[in-house]
Amino acid sequence: MYKIMLADDEGIVIESLKYIIKHNFGEECTVEFAKTGRNAIELSETFRPEIVIMDIKMPGINGIEAMREIKKYFPGMIFIVMSAYDKFDYAQEAINLGVLDYLHKPVSKERIVEVLRRAMQLIDGERKKRSKELMIREKMEAVIPILENGFIYTILLQEFEREDFANFKNLLEIPYDYGYMMVLDCGEEQIGSQMTNAIGTSVSIQTHYKEIREYIRGVIELGVVGPVMANKVVIFIPYEDMTMGYEERIRVIEQARAIIRQLKSHMDIRLRIGIGSVYFVSDAVKSYSEALKSLLETTGSVAHVDDLPLTCGYEEDYPIVIEEAIFEAIQKGDVNLAVTSTHQFFEWMVKTYPDCMTDIKLKVLEFVLWAEHIAYENGGMTYEFRSRRDYLPTIVEIEQYDVLRLWFTERIENACRNVETKKKVTSVSTVEKAKLYIRENYQKDLSLEEVSRQVDISPYYFSKVFKEETGTNFIDYLTELRMSVAKQLLLEKERSMKEIGIMVGYSDPNYFSRSFKKNIGITPTEYKEGGGA
């Protein structure tokens, strides 16, 4: 259905146009008309036409002025000018207003029908576009909560690769590299800093989750709302800077209060919100821990960790980012990053406190002991009670910064390399065990799941490790081994294709033949007859 408005001061023109539209488009069109510019403006507000056929010269407000006024409020209306006036100025103004066509009276009915069809095609195109956009929006409304839940779980479980966060940032349109966490804590009643009936409340907030999510997003536009976890909902809020000033902290607290007020008016439960500090997205789990601690340390409805004596404060210009980089690198077994960051931290100490050798030695010893602790935890080193008996005497005797730097760097590098080696050895031994099992069982109907079970790791992780160590995926490796054995068997004793296929793991001879040709380039028969050539 198309809505058409006819604006012309001549009754005969309006009747003619109505007849042409009725005769050519039948019930597809609803038609209304106006005989003055003012009437046209008023009718456009009530009738909301999609197509307007407008005369230029009408009593009072002319057609150009009427179109200009209507365009202010309804820019999507399609205008067709039909006028006996052929003045250049009128035509130019009509073009500037974006009219579809400028028709000079008298106009043939064929021309009118042709222009109307064009207008209808434009309307159809816009309708399809809107429908597609709505469909995409509807699908995204279903997908986004799943992505947001995945993002929150990835942060909390710390099971991610660097590209994972890049993908989440792109899909969820997260604009910044930093952010902080809010934890919405719910309960039937608050006793001290604890909420009662967590299990019962979790059912209630699960029922109202969609409303909760909408309320939170209404207050915090960029917030990423996680799933219901027991009686809590976790929210990640992207933030532009790595630190948050006092005024911003007050604004964030007020936002949290607004969320509680809105939810309380719709849900018969007690609510509290804990807020953590700003961190890199990949370290936001620390903000989550702070948000939980802040809830435990106060009884208020909103608790911000920076208002409470819960976090370690650092002197101005202390390179906390470099310190974190050192231990993150050791955790991952990234030797280059660990060594580079160690040099940077040592440079800061010497430059900032050149006359404080004892303090620098203590910091070096602190870092080395913690680095080795990480290596012990990761299984990269075997703990021996007296393995560090010479550390303190060695440190005490060092008198030059260059020597201290060397000792510092070597210890950090050694701890990191132990972690790296342990991961590599574990990975290689797993893959070697898997390859041996494949070689001994390739004639069976092997699957990724079966082999991963044999090496006691999940199929997903096994697939990743296998590809990293061999350069090929499991299926390709198995197929290559089967093809290699099949080629040998084809050149040995007389066996049927069915027998050879079964011997290398293919119960269907036709499938064996197709697979052989796909991987070797010729059929098994051609290979056998050609003597392997």
LUMSENU-123034 format. One record per residue (C-alpha): residue in one letter; x, y, z. Coordinates in pm, 1 decimal, padded with zeros to 6 digits, always signed. Layout:
R   res          x          y          z
R     a          X          Y          Z
...
// end
This chain:
R   res          x          y          z
R     m   +00000.0   +00000.0   +00000.0
R     y   +00127.1   +00345.9   -00096.8
R     k   -00001.3   +00676.6   +00043.7
R     i   -00013.4   +00956.8   -00213.7
R     m   -00097.5   +01323.5   -00157.7
R     l   -00206.5   +01542.1   -00451.5
R     a   -00148.7   +01916.2   -00399.8
R     d   -00301.0   +02131.9   -00678.3
R     d   -00551.2   +02419.1   -00682.1
R     e   -00724.6   +02287.6   -00996.6
R     g   -01001.3   +02037.4   -00924.0
R     i   -00985.2   +01889.3   -01273.1
R     v   -00614.2   +01809.8   -01229.8
R     i   -00676.7   +01636.2   -00898.3
R     e   -00964.6   +01431.3   -01042.5
R     s   -00754.1   +01335.9   -01346.8
R     l   -00466.2   +01224.4   -01127.9
R     k   -00698.2   +01025.7   -00900.2
R     y   -00844.6   +00850.0   -01204.6
R     i   -00499.1   +00763.5   -01346.1
R     i   -00381.9   +00628.9   -01009.3
R     k   -00703.2   +00428.4   -00956.4
R     h   -00698.4   +00288.7   -01312.0
R     n   -00329.3   +00184.7   -01303.7
R     f   -00268.9   +00094.0   -00939.9
R     g   -00614.3   +00004.3   -00809.5
R     e   -00626.2   -00070.4   -00436.5
R     e   -00246.1   -00037.2   -00400.1
R     c   -00279.2   +00335.4   -00327.6
R     t   -00457.6   +00553.9   -00075.2
R     v   -00501.2   +00907.3   -00212.4
R     e   -00572.5   +01237.0   -00033.4
R     f   -00559.7   +01588.1   -00180.4
R     a   -00498.5   +01952.3   -00083.4
R     k   -00579.1   +02267.6   -00282.9
R     t   -00349.6   +02516.3   -00104.5
R     g   +00007.1   +02513.6   +00021.6
R     r   -00114.3   +02547.6   +00378.5
R     n   -00357.4   +02256.5   +00336.4
R     a   -00071.0   +02047.0   +00195.4
R     i   +00148.6   +02118.2   +00499.5
R     e   -00131.2   +02036.4   +00743.8
R     l   -00236.6   +01721.2   +00555.5
R     s   +00122.1   +01594.8   +00545.5
R     e   +00123.8   +01600.8   +00927.2
R     t   -00194.8   +01394.5   +00964.6
R     f   -00189.2   +01175.7   +00652.0
R     r   +00189.8   +01117.5   +00637.9
R     p   +00204.8   +01047.8   +00261.6
R     e   +00498.7   +00863.4   +00105.6
R     i   +00457.4   +01031.4   -00235.6
R     v   +00352.9   +01394.2   -00296.9
R     i   +00260.2   +01534.4   -00639.4
R     m   +00293.2   +01910.7   -00589.9
R     d   +00193.2   +02206.9   -00803.7
R     i   +00412.6   +02518.9   -00783.1
R     k   +00153.8   +02796.2   -00809.1
R     m   -00113.8   +02762.5   -00543.3
R     p   -00304.8   +03021.7   -00334.0
R     g   -00109.6   +03157.1   -00035.0
R     i   +00197.5   +02939.3   +00031.5
R     n   +00336.4   +02819.4   -00299.7
R     g   +00450.4   +02465.3   -00373.4
R     i   +00822.5   +02535.3   -00326.2
R     e   +00764.6   +02687.8   +00018.7
R     a   +00526.6   +02406.2   +00114.1
R     m   +00781.4   +02140.6   +00015.0
R     r   +01054.2   +02317.8   +00207.0
R     e   +00836.6   +02323.2   +00521.3
R     i   +00727.2   +01961.0   +00487.8
R     k   +01088.9   +01849.8   +00429.0
R     k   +01188.1   +01988.2   +00769.2
R     y   +00978.8   +01726.9   +00947.2
R     f   +00945.8   +01450.7   +00686.0
R     p   +01273.4   +01438.1   +00490.1
R     g   +01193.1   +01093.3   +00351.8
R     m   +00882.7   +01196.9   +00151.8
R     i   +00918.7   +01167.5   -00224.5
R     f   +00813.5   +01483.0   -00412.3
R     i   +00710.8   +01503.5   -00777.1
R     v   +00657.3   +01857.0   -00906.5
R     m   +00390.4   +01899.7   -01173.6
R     s   +00348.3   +02258.7   -01292.4
R     a   +00259.9   +02469.4   -01595.5
R     y   +00538.8   +02711.2   -01496.6
R     d   +00865.9   +02647.4   -01672.5
R     k   +01072.0   +02909.3   -01492.9
R     f   +01433.6   +02817.5   -01438.1
R     d   +01431.8   +02948.0   -01077.9
R     y   +01142.8   +02718.9   -00981.2
R     a   +01305.5   +02417.3   -01140.6
R     q   +01638.3   +02493.7   -00972.2
R     e   +01477.2   +02530.2   -00629.2
R     a   +01283.2   +02205.5   -00680.3
R     i   +01606.2   +02024.8   -00772.1
R     n   +01777.2   +02167.1   -00462.6
R     l   +01492.8   +02024.9   -00253.4
R     g   +01562.7   +01680.6   -00400.0
R     v   +01241.5   +01626.0   -00599.5
R     l   +01220.3   +01300.3   -00792.0
R     d   +01104.1   +01468.9   -01115.8
R     y   +00982.0   +01803.5   -01250.6
R     l   +00687.5   +01750.2   -01488.2
R     h   +00551.2   +02027.9   -01715.0
R     k   +00176.0   +02045.7   -01767.4
R     p   +00014.7   +01907.0   -01970.3
R     v   +00158.4   +01564.7   -01884.7
R     s   +00065.8   +01236.0   -02050.3
R     k   -00080.5   +00965.8   -01829.9
R     e   +00200.9   +00730.9   -01939.7
R     r   +00458.3   +00977.1   -01804.1
R     i   +00270.7   +01014.3   -01474.7
R     v   +00245.5   +00635.7   -01433.9
R     e   +00617.8   +00595.4   -01515.6
R     v   +00723.3   +00851.8   -01251.5
R     l   +00490.3   +00701.6   -00990.6
R     r   +00632.8   +00355.2   -01055.9
R     r   +00981.0   +00494.8   -01000.9
R     a   +00870.5   +00649.4   -00672.9
R     m   +00712.7   +00320.8   -00565.0
R     q   +01032.3   +00131.6   -00646.9
R     l   +01224.4   +00371.4   -00422.0
R     i   +00972.2   +00315.7   -00144.6
R     d   +00994.4   -00062.3   -00189.4
R     g   +01373.2   -00041.0   -00168.9
R     e   +01356.8   +00159.4   +00154.1
R     r   +01104.3   -00082.6   +00302.0
R     k   +01327.3   -00379.8   +00222.3
R     k   +01624.5   -00197.0   +00366.6
R     r   +01435.5   -00117.0   +00687.9
R     s   +01309.6   -00474.4   +00710.9
R     k   +01662.6   -00609.5   +00669.2
R     e   +01798.5   -00366.6   +00928.0
R     l   +01526.7   -00469.1   +01173.7
R     m   +01599.8   -00835.6   +01109.6
R     i   +01972.6   -00780.2   +01170.7
R     r   +01894.6   -00577.6   +01481.8
R     e   +01663.3   -00851.7   +01607.2
R     k   +01932.8   -01114.7   +01552.5
R     m   +02195.7   -00897.7   +01720.8
R     e   +01966.8   -00846.9   +02019.4
R     a   +01973.4   -01223.9   +02061.6
R     v   +02347.4   -01262.4   +01995.5
R     i   +02487.1   -00966.4   +02194.2
R     p   +02395.4   -01103.9   +02539.9
R     i   +02575.1   -01428.5   +02446.6
R     l   +02883.9   -01231.9   +02338.9
R     e   +02870.4   -01020.5   +02654.1
R     n   +02847.3   -01331.2   +02872.6
R     g   +03143.2   -01481.8   +02689.0
R     f   +03344.3   -01162.8   +02735.0
R     i   +03278.8   -01152.9   +03111.5
R     y   +03360.8   -01523.4   +03152.7
R     t   +03682.1   -01475.0   +02953.0
R     i   +03788.9   -01195.3   +03188.2
R     l   +03702.7   -01383.2   +03506.5
R     l   +03846.1   -01720.1   +03401.6
R     q   +04155.7   -01563.6   +03240.4
R     e   +04137.9   -01813.8   +02954.6
R     f   +04216.8   -01598.4   +02655.0
R     e   +04457.9   -01516.5   +02379.3
R     r   +04542.9   -01157.2   +02289.0
R     e   +04331.1   -01177.7   +01972.9
R     d   +04029.1   -01290.8   +02178.2
R     f   +04001.9   -00950.1   +02339.3
R     a   +04051.2   -00778.2   +02003.6
R     n   +03758.0   -00978.4   +01863.7
R     f   +03535.8   -00906.7   +02162.8
R     k   +03622.5   -00535.6   +02147.8
R     n   +03529.2   -00525.2   +01781.4
R     l   +03203.7   -00723.5   +01810.6
R     l   +03082.7   -00542.9   +02124.2
R     e   +03209.9   -00203.1   +02004.0
R     i   +03419.6   -00147.8   +02316.4
R     p   +03602.2   +00180.0   +02243.9
R     y   +03882.2   +00175.6   +02504.4
R     d   +04166.4   -00049.0   +02626.7
R     y   +04082.8   +00010.5   +02991.7
R     g   +03782.5   -00048.4   +03212.5
R     y   +03652.5   -00130.3   +03558.7
R     m   +03410.5   -00379.5   +03707.7
R     m   +03085.6   -00342.2   +03897.9
R     v   +02936.4   -00633.8   +04090.1
R     l   +02561.7   -00623.3   +04155.4
R     d   +02499.9   -00824.5   +04473.2
R     c   +02141.7   -00931.8   +04549.3
R     g   +01972.3   -01092.0   +04846.8
R     e   +01654.3   -01131.8   +05043.2
R     e   +01798.3   -00947.2   +05340.6
R     q   +02127.7   -00779.5   +05431.9
R     i   +02299.1   -00883.9   +05754.0
R     g   +02615.8   -00683.9   +05800.8
R     s   +02801.1   -00701.6   +05469.9
R     q   +02640.8   -01031.6   +05366.9
R     m   +02324.2   -01100.8   +05166.4
R     t   +02092.9   -01383.6   +05276.9
R     n   +01917.1   -01650.6   +05066.2
R     a   +02159.4   -01628.4   +04772.9
R     i   +02009.6   -01936.1   +04602.5
R     g   +01649.8   -01815.4   +04618.8
R     t   +01750.3   -01468.8   +04505.1
R     s   +01943.9   -01610.4   +04210.4
R     v   +01618.9   -01758.2   +04076.5
R     s   +01444.6   -01422.8   +04113.2
R     i   +01715.3   -01221.3   +03934.8
R     q   +01739.5   -01486.3   +03663.0
R     t   +01366.9   -01434.2   +03599.0
R     h   +01416.2   -01056.5   +03581.0
R     y   +01754.1   -01070.8   +03402.6
R     k   +01633.6   -00904.9   +03083.2
R     e   +01487.5   -00611.7   +03278.1
R     i   +01801.8   -00584.5   +03491.2
R     r   +02018.5   -00577.7   +03181.6
R     e   +01804.0   -00307.1   +03019.1
R     y   +01806.9   -00089.9   +03332.5
R     i   +02184.7   -00114.8   +03362.1
R     r   +02235.9   -00036.3   +02992.9
R     g   +01996.5   +00256.8   +03030.2
R     v   +02220.3   +00410.7   +03297.0
R     i   +02560.6   +00293.6   +03163.5
R     e   +02543.2   +00302.0   +02784.7
R     l   +02877.6   +00126.4   +02720.9
R     g   +02839.6   -00128.8   +03000.9
R     v   +02889.3   -00497.8   +02918.8
R     v   +02647.1   -00693.7   +03135.0
R     g   +02748.1   -01046.7   +03228.4
R     p   +02529.3   -01344.8   +03322.8
R     v   +02368.1   -01417.4   +03657.7
R     m   +02627.4   -01597.0   +03872.3
R     a   +02465.8   -01719.7   +04194.2
R     n   +02317.8   -01399.4   +04336.8
R     k   +02547.6   -01163.2   +04146.5
R     v   +02562.9   -00989.3   +03810.1
R     v   +02901.7   -00865.8   +03686.4
R     i   +02930.5   -00554.7   +03469.3
R     f   +03236.8   -00433.9   +03278.8
R     i   +03248.2   -00061.2   +03199.5
R     p   +03500.9   +00059.3   +02937.4
R     y   +03701.1   +00364.0   +03047.2
R     e   +03913.0   +00605.8   +02846.8
R     d   +04205.2   +00652.8   +03090.2
R     m   +04405.4   +00421.1   +03312.4
R     t   +04327.3   +00626.4   +03622.3
R     m   +04001.5   +00774.0   +03748.0
R     g   +03988.8   +01116.0   +03913.3
R     y   +03780.6   +01210.7   +04214.8
R     e   +03499.8   +01378.2   +04017.5
R     e   +03468.0   +01078.4   +03786.4
R     r   +03456.6   +00843.2   +04083.0
R     i   +03165.9   +01041.7   +04227.4
R     r   +02985.7   +01021.9   +03890.5
R     v   +03035.6   +00643.4   +03876.4
R     i   +02903.1   +00601.1   +04230.2
R     e   +02595.8   +00808.1   +04141.0
R     q   +02538.3   +00585.9   +03837.7
R     a   +02547.1   +00282.5   +04065.1
R     r   +02298.4   +00446.3   +04302.6
R     a   +02068.2   +00520.4   +04006.2
R     i   +02079.0   +00152.9   +03901.8
R     i   +01986.8   +00040.7   +04253.4
R     r   +01699.0   +00291.8   +04274.7
R     q   +01553.8   +00178.3   +03941.8
R     l   +01582.8   -00192.6   +04018.4
R     k   +01444.9   -00159.3   +04371.7
R     s   +01128.1   -00002.8   +04234.4
R     h   +01064.7   -00312.9   +04020.5
R     m   +01205.7   -00598.0   +04231.1
R     d   +01133.0   -00696.4   +04588.3
R     i   +01495.8   -00777.0   +04683.0
R     r   +01790.6   -00603.2   +04849.5
R     l   +02064.1   -00476.1   +04617.6
R     r   +02421.8   -00358.1   +04660.3
R     i   +02695.1   -00265.4   +04412.1
R     g   +03071.9   -00297.9   +04455.5
R     i   +03305.7   -00109.2   +04219.0
R     g   +03671.7   -00183.5   +04137.9
R     s   +03954.2   +00031.1   +04000.0
R     v   +04045.5   +00083.4   +03634.0
R     y   +04274.4   -00175.1   +03467.1
R     f   +04369.8   -00291.6   +03121.8
R     v   +04087.9   -00504.5   +02977.7
R     s   +04304.0   -00817.0   +03006.9
R     d   +04361.0   -00744.5   +03378.8
R     a   +04001.0   -00653.1   +03462.3
R     v   +03970.6   -00962.4   +03684.5
R     k   +04165.4   -00757.6   +03942.2
R     s   +03893.8   -00493.8   +03932.8
R     y   +03638.2   -00770.0   +03985.9
R     s   +03825.3   -00892.6   +04295.7
R     e   +03838.9   -00536.5   +04429.5
R     a   +03465.3   -00491.5   +04373.0
R     l   +03394.6   -00807.4   +04577.2
R     k   +03631.1   -00696.8   +04855.0
R     s   +03467.4   -00356.1   +04873.5
R     l   +03129.9   -00523.8   +04931.8
R     l   +03274.7   -00730.5   +05216.3
R     e   +03440.5   -00432.9   +05385.4
R     t   +03137.3   -00204.6   +05407.7
R     t   +02763.3   -00222.9   +05462.7
R     g   +02666.4   +00061.5   +05229.3
R     s   +02451.7   +00012.0   +04920.5
R     v   +02739.2   +00126.8   +04696.2
R     a   +03106.6   +00066.2   +04774.1
R     h   +03397.7   +00189.1   +04562.4
R     v   +03733.8   +00027.7   +04631.2
R     d   +03914.9   +00364.9   +04612.6
R     d   +03706.2   +00489.5   +04906.0
R     l   +03831.5   +00202.9   +05121.6
R     p   +04180.2   +00107.7   +05249.6
R     l   +04184.9   -00214.1   +05046.3
R     t   +04437.7   -00159.0   +04768.4
R     c   +04809.3   -00104.8   +04775.4
R     g   +04904.1   +00255.7   +04711.5
R     y   +05216.8   +00344.1   +04514.4
R     e   +05438.4   +00646.8   +04524.0
R     e   +05405.4   +00887.2   +04235.4
R     d   +05574.6   +00770.3   +03914.3
R     y   +05626.5   +00413.8   +04045.0
R     p   +05635.6   +00195.8   +03728.0
R     i   +05359.9   -00044.9   +03827.8
R     v   +05287.3   -00123.6   +03461.2
R     i   +05646.6   -00240.4   +03406.8
R     e   +05636.0   -00444.3   +03727.3
R     e   +05316.5   -00616.9   +03614.8
R     a   +05467.3   -00679.2   +03270.3
R     i   +05763.7   -00864.2   +03426.1
R     f   +05550.8   -01111.4   +03618.8
R     e   +05293.1   -01151.9   +03341.6
R     a   +05577.7   -01237.6   +03102.8
R     i   +05716.0   -01496.5   +03348.7
R     q   +05368.7   -01648.1   +03386.5
R     k   +05347.8   -01690.5   +03007.5
R     g   +05710.6   -01796.0   +02959.7
R     d   +05779.6   -01489.7   +02740.3
R     v   +06156.8   -01453.9   +02789.2
R     n   +06208.1   -01148.8   +02567.4
R     l   +05936.0   -00944.4   +02737.6
R     a   +06055.9   -01049.7   +03084.1
R     v   +06417.6   -00945.6   +03014.6
R     t   +06321.6   -00618.7   +02845.4
R     s   +06085.8   -00522.1   +03128.9
R     t   +06348.6   -00616.8   +03390.6
R     h   +06601.8   -00382.3   +03229.0
R     q   +06340.2   -00104.6   +03220.8
R     f   +06255.9   -00146.9   +03588.6
R     f   +06623.2   -00154.1   +03689.1
R     e   +06684.7   +00164.9   +03489.3
R     w   +06400.8   +00334.8   +03676.7
R     m   +06543.6   +00233.0   +04015.2
R     v   +06895.7   +00353.5   +03936.9
R     k   +06776.1   +00677.7   +03778.2
R     t   +06524.8   +00758.3   +04055.6
R     y   +06733.1   +00640.5   +04354.2
R     p   +07100.3   +00646.8   +04242.9
R     d   +07234.7   +00653.5   +04600.2
R     c   +07009.3   +00382.9   +04744.2
R     m   +07203.3   +00065.1   +04663.2
R     t   +07066.3   -00127.0   +04963.1
R     d   +06703.7   -00049.6   +04874.3
R     i   +06763.8   -00148.4   +04511.5
R     k   +06923.3   -00476.5   +04623.6
R     l   +06620.3   -00553.5   +04838.7
R     k   +06384.2   -00485.8   +04546.9
R     v   +06594.7   -00704.7   +04317.6
R     l   +06585.1   -00988.0   +04569.7
R     e   +06208.0   -00943.7   +04615.6
R     f   +06148.2   -00968.6   +04239.2
R     v   +06376.5   -01269.1   +04193.7
R     l   +06211.7   -01463.9   +04476.0
R     w   +05864.9   -01388.7   +04341.8
R     a   +05967.5   -01479.8   +03984.2
R     e   +06091.3   -01817.8   +04108.1
R     h   +05770.5   -01862.4   +04307.4
R     i   +05578.0   -01826.2   +03979.5
R     a   +05810.8   -02081.6   +03816.4
R     y   +05751.4   -02324.7   +04103.2
R     e   +05373.9   -02280.4   +04070.8
R     n   +05388.7   -02347.6   +03696.6
R     g   +05592.1   -02664.4   +03742.6
R     g   +05894.3   -02515.4   +03570.1
R     m   +06126.7   -02561.2   +03868.0
R     t   +06170.7   -02816.9   +04144.4
R     y   +06183.1   -02657.8   +04488.1
R     e   +06487.9   -02731.3   +04698.8
R     f   +06511.7   -02572.4   +05038.5
R     r   +06880.2   -02471.1   +05006.2
R     s   +06880.9   -02389.2   +04635.1
R     r   +06901.7   -02015.4   +04709.9
R     r   +07153.8   -02019.9   +04995.5
R     d   +07403.8   -01801.2   +04809.1
R     y   +07152.7   -01532.2   +04699.6
R     l   +07189.8   -01306.2   +05004.1
R     p   +07571.3   -01327.7   +05034.6
R     t   +07604.3   -01261.3   +04660.1
R     i   +07374.0   -00958.1   +04673.4
R     v   +07552.0   -00814.9   +04977.4
R     e   +07895.0   -00839.1   +04811.7
R     i   +07789.8   -00670.0   +04484.7
R     e   +07910.3   -00308.1   +04473.8
R     q   +07839.3   -00202.3   +04114.5
R     y   +07502.1   -00150.0   +03951.1
R     d   +07610.2   -00321.3   +03627.3
R     v   +07694.7   -00638.5   +03816.8
R     l   +07368.1   -00621.6   +04011.2
R     r   +07171.8   -00569.0   +03689.1
R     l   +07337.4   -00874.8   +03533.8
R     w   +07258.7   -01095.1   +03836.1
R     f   +06901.1   -00962.1   +03844.1
R     t   +06841.5   -01021.0   +03474.1
R     e   +06994.4   -01369.4   +03474.9
R     r   +06773.1   -01483.0   +03764.4
R     i   +06455.7   -01343.7   +03601.8
R     e   +06547.3   -01491.4   +03262.7
R     n   +06620.6   -01828.6   +03421.6
R     a   +06283.6   -01839.7   +03600.1
R     c   +06102.2   -01738.8   +03281.9
R     r   +06291.5   -01987.9   +03067.7
R     n   +06204.0   -02267.0   +03310.4
R     v   +05834.9   -02184.8   +03265.9
R     e   +05876.5   -02167.0   +02887.9
R     t   +06066.7   -02496.6   +02873.0
R     k   +05815.5   -02674.2   +03095.8
R     k   +05528.8   -02567.4   +02871.1
R     k   +05716.8   -02671.1   +02560.4
R     v   +05822.0   -03008.0   +02703.3
R     t   +05466.9   -03080.3   +02820.7
R     s   +05331.0   -02985.2   +02480.4
R     v   +05588.1   -03188.3   +02285.7
R     s   +05553.6   -03497.2   +02504.8
R     t   +05175.3   -03482.8   +02462.3
R     v   +05203.5   -03459.9   +02084.3
R     e   +05465.0   -03737.8   +02065.6
R     k   +05240.9   -03963.6   +02271.1
R     a   +04949.6   -03880.3   +02039.9
R     k   +05155.4   -03945.0   +01724.8
R     l   +05264.1   -04282.8   +01859.9
R     y   +04901.2   -04378.8   +01930.5
R     i   +04800.3   -04268.2   +01578.4
R     r   +05079.6   -04472.7   +01418.1
R     e   +04972.6   -04780.5   +01614.7
R     n   +04600.0   -04739.3   +01541.9
R     y   +04568.8   -04561.4   +01203.2
R     q   +04386.3   -04865.4   +01061.1
R     k   +04098.3   -04803.9   +01302.8
R     d   +03821.8   -04547.2   +01273.5
R     l   +04019.6   -04285.9   +01469.7
R     s   +03869.8   -03957.1   +01584.5
R     l   +04013.0   -03642.4   +01739.3
R     e   +03810.4   -03713.2   +02054.8
R     e   +03955.0   -04064.8   +02091.9
R     v   +04317.0   -03952.1   +02053.4
R     s   +04272.5   -03654.7   +02286.5
R     r   +04126.4   -03893.1   +02546.7
R     q   +04438.7   -04108.7   +02518.2
R     v   +04662.5   -03812.1   +02607.5
R     d   +04413.2   -03693.8   +02872.2
R     i   +04344.2   -03340.5   +02746.0
R     s   +04036.9   -03182.5   +02590.9
R     p   +03980.8   -03218.0   +02213.2
R     y   +03993.3   -02839.3   +02167.8
R     y   +04326.6   -02798.0   +02347.3
R     f   +04472.6   -03110.8   +02188.1
R     s   +04383.5   -02981.8   +01840.6
R     k   +04554.2   -02648.7   +01917.8
R     v   +04872.2   -02806.8   +02059.9
R     f   +04894.4   -03066.3   +01781.5
R     k   +04874.2   -02798.1   +01512.4
R     e   +05134.2   -02581.5   +01688.8
R     e   +05386.7   -02865.8   +01720.7
R     t   +05337.9   -03049.8   +01389.0
R     g   +05234.0   -02764.8   +01159.3
R     t   +04931.6   -02963.7   +01043.8
R     n   +04594.1   -03054.0   +01189.6
R     f   +04497.2   -03398.8   +01321.1
R     i   +04289.9   -03508.6   +01018.8
R     d   +04558.6   -03409.8   +00766.2
R     y   +04828.1   -03586.5   +00969.1
R     l   +04620.4   -03905.1   +00994.5
R     t   +04532.4   -03895.4   +00622.6
R     e   +04896.1   -03840.1   +00520.8
R     l   +05004.8   -04140.8   +00731.8
R     r   +04730.4   -04359.8   +00582.5
R     m   +04819.6   -04258.4   +00228.0
R     s   +05188.0   -04333.5   +00290.7
R     v   +05109.1   -04685.2   +00413.7
R     a   +04857.6   -04738.6   +00130.6
R     k   +05122.4   -04656.0   -00131.2
R     q   +05355.4   -04918.8   +00017.5
R     l   +05081.4   -05183.1   +00025.0
R     l   +04980.7   -05112.0   -00335.7
R     l   +05333.7   -05196.6   -00451.9
R     e   +05369.9   -05515.0   -00243.6
R     k   +05174.3   -05843.4   -00257.6
R     e   +04853.5   -05890.5   -00449.7
R     r   +04570.0   -05752.3   -00238.8
R     s   +04230.4   -05621.7   -00335.4
R     m   +04156.4   -05252.7   -00308.5
R     k   +03901.1   -05336.3   -00040.8
R     e   +04165.1   -05516.2   +00169.3
R     i   +04414.3   -05230.8   +00138.9
R     g   +04147.9   -04976.3   +00221.9
R     i   +04050.1   -05164.6   +00538.6
R     m   +04417.7   -05200.3   +00636.4
R     v   +04462.2   -04823.4   +00633.5
R     g   +04135.0   -04733.1   +00801.5
R     y   +03881.2   -04708.8   +00516.6
R     s   +03595.0   -04958.5   +00537.3
R     d   +03437.9   -04819.5   +00217.7
R     p   +03657.8   -04894.2   -00089.3
R     n   +03494.0   -04614.8   -00290.3
R     y   +03573.9   -04361.4   -00018.7
R     f   +03931.8   -04495.7   -00002.0
R     s   +03968.8   -04452.1   -00378.0
R     r   +03831.8   -04096.2   -00369.6
R     s   +04054.0   -04000.0   -00076.8
R     f   +04362.4   -04151.3   -00243.5
R     k   +04301.3   -03961.0   -00565.7
R     k   +04233.9   -03637.1   -00379.9
R     n   +04561.1   -03660.1   -00184.1
R     i   +04793.0   -03838.2   -00431.0
R     g   +04648.4   -03710.4   -00758.3
R     i   +04571.1   -04046.8   -00918.7
R     t   +04353.6   -04347.7   -00829.1
R     p   +04496.6   -04645.2   -00633.6
R     t   +04467.9   -04861.0   -00947.7
R     e   +04661.0   -04606.6   -01156.5
R     y   +04926.2   -04584.6   -00886.2
R     k   +04960.9   -04965.5   -00868.9
R     e   +04974.0   -05010.3   -01246.8
R     g   +05228.6   -04730.6   -01279.9
R     g   +05457.4   -04890.3   -01028.1
R     g   +05427.6   -04590.9   -00795.3
R     a   +05518.3   -04338.2   -01063.0
// end
